[in-house]
């Protein structure tokens, strides 16, 4: 179905007559080709990037200018758990891997511990500051990627002004629609695809919730499940879901017997691959129901494990 009007912020027009979607391709490059009228807001602070991110002036019905600073997303201060989980996951990322990192402390912690890796590639829903650090350090070069070698592929980007300036007019930066970047069949074409995302809680069945917190929506689903499935289908690929074992100063376990009624299952139990907390990393694939429950309990804080074992018994999991 066609859209009546599509509007987006774009970079200034280049000498060939093209605007760029910069940090926010997502669904917009698709909407722009299926709308009845296309409006663009030109902002000189929007980086000019390549891939399927270009819109020609001939496609545009109206242009306005609004040169405001772009919203910045800074990396939060590290928690002690980050320096346990980050290096543990990084140690399982092989040289030559193509990575996807989700938003949040834990994926960024992994990025910090990839600095001694070689020939890493990027195929990610969200391009983040930690990834740009890896590009600048020469760790990420995309040299041996199967798809778009030597190009850093993403659909949205969020970071600081310094990151946006790095992206601007950088021919290695390629942005594509979410329907392409987040397609599991596309993701799986990169060998050694490594997906690293954070979640809010996991239950004893292996179901992961990354969207729903204390009765309210915390986040959208994003491309987490797409990358979980695409990475596992990749030759040599792995998917990691990382989380802190507790919340609220250690008073609440993030490993729960069952996700609460009305909660959201972001990654179903059959799709969950590796789970990681500060207490270890476990692989649920190919494990029995009993083995899965015991492995998940091992990731919980020790003070909650006896209670979780009792719940597992009551649920006939062990």
Secondary structure as the mmCIF struct_conf table of DSSP 4:
data_model
#
loop_
_struct_conf.conf_type_id
_struct_conf.id
_struct_conf.beg_label_comp_id
_struct_conf.beg_label_asym_id
_struct_conf.beg_label_seq_id
_struct_conf.end_label_comp_id
_struct_conf.end_label_asym_id
_struct_conf.end_label_seq_id
STRN STRN1 UNK A 3 UNK A 10
HELX_LH_PP_P HELX_LH_PP_P1 UNK A 11 UNK A 13
TURN_TY1_P TURN_TY1_P1 UNK A 15 UNK A 16
BEND BEND1 UNK A 17 UNK A 17
STRN STRN2 UNK A 18 UNK A 20
TURN_TY1_P TURN_TY1_P2 UNK A 22 UNK A 23
STRN STRN3 UNK A 24 UNK A 24
TURN_TY1_P TURN_TY1_P3 UNK A 26 UNK A 27
HELX_RH_AL_P HELX_RH_AL_P1 UNK A 28 UNK A 32
TURN_TY1_P TURN_TY1_P4 UNK A 33 UNK A 33
BEND BEND2 UNK A 34 UNK A 34
STRN STRN4 UNK A 35 UNK A 42
TURN_TY1_P TURN_TY1_P5 UNK A 44 UNK A 45
BEND BEND3 UNK A 46 UNK A 46
HELX_LH_PP_P HELX_LH_PP_P2 UNK A 47 UNK A 48
STRN STRN5 UNK A 50 UNK A 51
BEND BEND4 UNK A 52 UNK A 52
STRN STRN6 UNK A 54 UNK A 56
HELX_RH_3T_P HELX_RH_3T_P1 UNK A 57 UNK A 59
BEND BEND5 UNK A 61 UNK A 61
STRN STRN7 UNK A 62 UNK A 65
HELX_LH_PP_P HELX_LH_PP_P3 UNK A 68 UNK A 71
HELX_LH_PP_P HELX_LH_PP_P4 UNK A 74 UNK A 79
TURN_TY1_P TURN_TY1_P6 UNK A 80 UNK A 81
HELX_RH_AL_P HELX_RH_AL_P2 UNK A 82 UNK A 90
TURN_TY1_P TURN_TY1_P7 UNK A 91 UNK A 92
BEND BEND6 UNK A 93 UNK A 93
HELX_LH_PP_P HELX_LH_PP_P5 UNK A 94 UNK A 94
TURN_TY1_P TURN_TY1_P8 UNK A 95 UNK A 96
STRN STRN8 UNK A 98 UNK A 101
BEND BEND7 UNK A 103 UNK A 104
HELX_RH_AL_P HELX_RH_AL_P3 UNK A 105 UNK A 112
TURN_TY1_P TURN_TY1_P9 UNK A 113 UNK A 116
BEND BEND8 UNK A 119 UNK A 119
STRN STRN9 UNK A 120 UNK A 120
STRN STRN10 UNK A 121 UNK A 122
STRN STRN11 UNK A 123 UNK A 123
BEND BEND9 UNK A 125 UNK A 125
STRN STRN12 UNK A 126 UNK A 128
HELX_RH_AL_P HELX_RH_AL_P4 UNK A 129 UNK A 136
TURN_TY1_P TURN_TY1_P10 UNK A 137 UNK A 138
BEND BEND10 UNK A 139 UNK A 139
STRN STRN13 UNK A 140 UNK A 140
TURN_TY1_P TURN_TY1_P11 UNK A 143 UNK A 144
BEND BEND11 UNK A 146 UNK A 148
TURN_TY1_P TURN_TY1_P12 UNK A 149 UNK A 150
STRN STRN14 UNK A 152 UNK A 154
BEND BEND12 UNK A 155 UNK A 155
STRN STRN15 UNK A 156 UNK A 158
HELX_RH_AL_P HELX_RH_AL_P5 UNK A 161 UNK A 167
TURN_TY1_P TURN_TY1_P13 UNK A 168 UNK A 169
TURN_TY1_P TURN_TY1_P14 UNK A 171 UNK A 172
STRN STRN16 UNK A 173 UNK A 175
HELX_RH_AL_P HELX_RH_AL_P6 UNK A 178 UNK A 181
TURN_TY1_P TURN_TY1_P15 UNK A 182 UNK A 182
HELX_RH_AL_P HELX_RH_AL_P7 UNK A 184 UNK A 187
TURN_TY1_P TURN_TY1_P16 UNK A 188 UNK A 189
BEND BEND13 UNK A 190 UNK A 190
TURN_TY1_P TURN_TY1_P17 UNK A 191 UNK A 192
STRN STRN17 UNK A 193 UNK A 198
BEND BEND14 UNK A 200 UNK A 200
STRN STRN18 UNK A 201 UNK A 203
TURN_TY1_P TURN_TY1_P18 UNK A 204 UNK A 205
STRN STRN19 UNK A 208 UNK A 209
BEND BEND15 UNK A 210 UNK A 211
STRN STRN20 UNK A 212 UNK A 213
TURN_TY1_P TURN_TY1_P19 UNK A 214 UNK A 215
STRN STRN21 UNK A 216 UNK A 217
TURN_TY1_P TURN_TY1_P20 UNK A 222 UNK A 223
HELX_RH_AL_P HELX_RH_AL_P8 UNK A 224 UNK A 233
BEND BEND16 UNK A 234 UNK A 234
TURN_TY1_P TURN_TY1_P21 UNK A 235 UNK A 236
STRN STRN22 UNK A 238 UNK A 242
BEND BEND17 UNK A 245 UNK A 245
STRN STRN23 UNK A 246 UNK A 247
TURN_TY1_P TURN_TY1_P22 UNK A 248 UNK A 251
STRN STRN24 UNK A 252 UNK A 253
BEND BEND18 UNK A 254 UNK A 254
STRN STRN25 UNK A 255 UNK A 256
BEND BEND19 UNK A 257 UNK A 258
HELX_LH_PP_P HELX_LH_PP_P6 UNK A 259 UNK A 260
TURN_TY1_P TURN_TY1_P23 UNK A 261 UNK A 262
BEND BEND20 UNK A 266 UNK A 266
STRN STRN26 UNK A 267 UNK A 267
TURN_TY1_P TURN_TY1_P24 UNK A 269 UNK A 271
STRN STRN27 UNK A 274 UNK A 277
TURN_TY1_P TURN_TY1_P25 UNK A 278 UNK A 279
STRN STRN28 UNK A 280 UNK A 283
TURN_TY1_P TURN_TY1_P26 UNK A 285 UNK A 286
HELX_RH_AL_P HELX_RH_AL_P9 UNK A 289 UNK A 298
TURN_TY1_P TURN_TY1_P27 UNK A 299 UNK A 299
BEND BEND21 UNK A 300 UNK A 300
HELX_RH_AL_P HELX_RH_AL_P10 UNK A 302 UNK A 314
TURN_TY1_P TURN_TY1_P28 UNK A 315 UNK A 316
#
